[in-house]
Amino acid sequence: MYFSSLNELFYMDGHGVYVWAVYAVAISIIAALAITPLVRRRRFVREETQRLRREGKV
């Protein structure tokens, strides 16, 4: 392994702050891209169910 300790892995010769910040941003974006469609689908189904109930079709 390139790093001899866990502290060196996190520090990365002074670049660790930037590297880990980029990882955090990337993971946040990927999580948002995965969660957003699920939330929108749930909202759509709820709104359509309410609309159909108001119209007396359910």
N, C-alpha and C positions, 0 to 999 in steps of 0.2 A: 504494500500500500504506500502511496506517496506521502501521506501525513503520518508522523510518528505518534501523534496524540490527538485526542478529540478536540482539544483547545486549538491546535494548529489547523484542524479542519474547519473550525468556525471562523478563525481569524484570517486564514489564507493570505498570509504576508501583507496584511493591511487592506486587502480587497474583499474580505468576507462580508462587510456591511453591504456593499454594492451587489455582490453575487446573491446573497440571501434575500435582499430586497427584491431583486428581479425574480427569483424563485417564488416569493410570496405574491408578487403581482401576477405572475403567470398562473399560479394555482388559483388565485381569486378569479381571474378571468375565465379559466376553464370551468370552475364551479358555477359561476354565473351563467355561462353558456349551457351548462347541463341542467340547472335548476329553473331557469326562466321559462322554457317551454312547458315544463310540468305545471308551474304555477298558472301560466296562461291557459292551459288546457283545463285545469280544474275550475278556473274562473268562468271560462266559456261554457262548460257543462252546467255549472250552477246557474248562470244567467239564462241559458236556453231552457233549462228545466223550469225556472221561475216563469219565463215567458210562455211556455206551453201550458203551465197551470193556470196563468191568467186568462189565456185564450180558451181554456176548458178542453184542451186536447189530450190531457193526461188523466 
